Amino acid sequence: GPPGTSSVAHGFLITRHSQT
């Protein structure tokens, strides 16, 4: 995949965790 995909996914998971 394009560079940064892992970082974006990781950040997304962190955001989700923070919201919950």
PyMOL Python script that loads the backbone (N, CA, C, O; Angstrom):
from pymol import cmd

cmd.read_pdbstr("""\
ATOM      1  N   GLY A   1       0.823  -1.206   0.000  1.00  0.00           N
ATOM      2  CA  GLY A   1       0.000   0.000   0.000  1.00  0.00           C
ATOM      3  C   GLY A   1       0.853   1.251   0.000  1.00  0.00           C
ATOM      4  O   GLY A   1       2.077   1.156   0.101  1.00  0.00           O
ATOM      5  N   PRO A   2       0.244   2.424  -0.111  1.00  0.00           N
ATOM      6  CA  PRO A   2       0.985   3.686  -0.114  1.00  0.00           C
ATOM      7  C   PRO A   2       1.658   3.943   1.222  1.00  0.00           C
ATOM      8  O   PRO A   2       1.177   3.473   2.254  1.00  0.00           O
ATOM      9  N   PRO A   3       2.772   4.686   1.224  1.00  0.00           N
ATOM     10  CA  PRO A   3       3.494   4.978   2.466  1.00  0.00           C
ATOM     11  C   PRO A   3       2.624   5.771   3.436  1.00  0.00           C
ATOM     12  O   PRO A   3       1.941   6.720   3.049  1.00  0.00           O
ATOM     13  N   GLY A   4       2.662   5.369   4.690  1.00  0.00           N
ATOM     14  CA  GLY A   4       1.893   6.091   5.696  1.00  0.00           C
ATOM     15  C   GLY A   4       0.593   5.380   6.045  1.00  0.00           C
ATOM     16  O   GLY A   4      -0.111   5.782   6.971  1.00  0.00           O
ATOM     17  N   THR A   5       0.276   4.322   5.302  1.00  0.00           N
ATOM     18  CA  THR A   5      -0.978   3.606   5.566  1.00  0.00           C
ATOM     19  C   THR A   5      -0.994   3.065   6.999  1.00  0.00           C
ATOM     20  O   THR A   5      -1.982   3.206   7.720  1.00  0.00           O
ATOM     21  N   SER A   6       0.110   2.450   7.389  1.00  0.00           N
ATOM     22  CA  SER A   6       0.188   1.875   8.728  1.00  0.00           C
ATOM     23  C   SER A   6       0.027   2.963   9.793  1.00  0.00           C
ATOM     24  O   SER A   6      -0.682   2.787  10.784  1.00  0.00           O
ATOM     25  N   SER A   7       0.700   4.086   9.561  1.00  0.00           N
ATOM     26  CA  SER A   7       0.634   5.192  10.519  1.00  0.00           C
ATOM     27  C   SER A   7      -0.791   5.712  10.649  1.00  0.00           C
ATOM     28  O   SER A   7      -1.264   5.977  11.754  1.00  0.00           O
ATOM     29  N   VAL A   8      -1.472   5.856   9.517  1.00  0.00           N
ATOM     30  CA  VAL A   8      -2.852   6.354   9.514  1.00  0.00           C
ATOM     31  C   VAL A   8      -3.749   5.382  10.267  1.00  0.00           C
ATOM     32  O   VAL A   8      -4.549   5.793  11.107  1.00  0.00           O
ATOM     33  N   ALA A   9      -3.617   4.097   9.969  1.00  0.00           N
ATOM     34  CA  ALA A   9      -4.428   3.082  10.628  1.00  0.00           C
ATOM     35  C   ALA A   9      -4.157   3.085  12.120  1.00  0.00           C
ATOM     36  O   ALA A   9      -5.086   2.970  12.919  1.00  0.00           O
ATOM     37  N   HIS A  10      -2.893   3.215  12.504  1.00  0.00           N
ATOM     38  CA  HIS A  10      -2.517   3.223  13.914  1.00  0.00           C
ATOM     39  C   HIS A  10      -3.123   4.433  14.618  1.00  0.00           C
ATOM     40  O   HIS A  10      -3.675   4.318  15.712  1.00  0.00           O
ATOM     41  N   GLY A  11      -3.011   5.584  13.977  1.00  0.00           N
ATOM     42  CA  GLY A  11      -3.572   6.811  14.539  1.00  0.00           C
ATOM     43  C   GLY A  11      -5.084   6.709  14.673  1.00  0.00           C
ATOM     44  O   GLY A  11      -5.668   7.185  15.647  1.00  0.00           O
ATOM     45  N   PHE A  12      -5.710   6.081  13.683  1.00  0.00           N
ATOM     46  CA  PHE A  12      -7.160   5.912  13.707  1.00  0.00           C
ATOM     47  C   PHE A  12      -7.573   5.057  14.905  1.00  0.00           C
ATOM     48  O   PHE A  12      -8.527   5.377  15.614  1.00  0.00           O
ATOM     49  N   LEU A  13      -6.840   3.968  15.116  1.00  0.00           N
ATOM     50  CA  LEU A  13      -7.148   3.086  16.245  1.00  0.00           C
ATOM     51  C   LEU A  13      -6.974   3.818  17.562  1.00  0.00           C
ATOM     52  O   LEU A  13      -7.773   3.655  18.484  1.00  0.00           O
ATOM     53  N   ILE A  14      -5.919   4.631  17.645  1.00  0.00           N
ATOM     54  CA  ILE A  14      -5.668   5.401  18.870  1.00  0.00           C
ATOM     55  C   ILE A  14      -6.815   6.379  19.106  1.00  0.00           C
ATOM     56  O   ILE A  14      -7.278   6.548  20.234  1.00  0.00           O
ATOM     57  N   THR A  15      -7.268   7.020  18.034  1.00  0.00           N
ATOM     58  CA  THR A  15      -8.376   7.977  18.156  1.00  0.00           C
ATOM     59  C   THR A  15      -9.618   7.257  18.641  1.00  0.00           C
ATOM     60  O   THR A  15     -10.313   7.746  19.532  1.00  0.00           O
ATOM     61  N   ARG A  16      -9.899   6.117  18.073  1.00  0.00           N
ATOM     62  CA  ARG A  16     -11.063   5.333  18.459  1.00  0.00           C
ATOM     63  C   ARG A  16     -10.986   4.976  19.942  1.00  0.00           C
ATOM     64  O   ARG A  16     -11.964   5.103  20.678  1.00  0.00           O
ATOM     65  N   HIS A  17      -9.820   4.534  20.358  1.00  0.00           N
ATOM     66  CA  HIS A  17      -9.606   4.133  21.746  1.00  0.00           C
ATOM     67  C   HIS A  17      -9.783   5.329  22.674  1.00  0.00           C
ATOM     68  O   HIS A  17     -10.325   5.206  23.773  1.00  0.00           O
ATOM     69  N   SER A  18      -9.316   6.488  22.212  1.00  0.00           N
ATOM     70  CA  SER A  18      -9.396   7.689  23.034  1.00  0.00           C
ATOM     71  C   SER A  18     -10.850   8.138  23.173  1.00  0.00           C
ATOM     72  O   SER A  18     -11.267   8.582  24.242  1.00  0.00           O
ATOM     73  N   GLN A  19     -11.618   8.020  22.092  1.00  0.00           N
ATOM     74  CA  GLN A  19     -13.029   8.413  22.119  1.00  0.00           C
ATOM     75  C   GLN A  19     -13.819   7.520  23.067  1.00  0.00           C
ATOM     76  O   GLN A  19     -14.688   7.993  23.800  1.00  0.00           O
ATOM     77  N   THR A  20     -13.514   6.233  23.047  1.00  0.00           N
ATOM     78  CA  THR A  20     -14.243   5.289  23.881  1.00  0.00           C
ATOM     79  C   THR A  20     -13.687   5.376  25.303  1.00  0.00           C
ATOM     80  O   THR A  20     -14.152   4.663  26.193  1.00  0.00           O
TER      81      THR A  20
END
""", "prot")
cmd.dss("prot")
cmd.show_as("cartoon", "prot")
cmd.util.cbc("prot")
cmd.orient("prot")
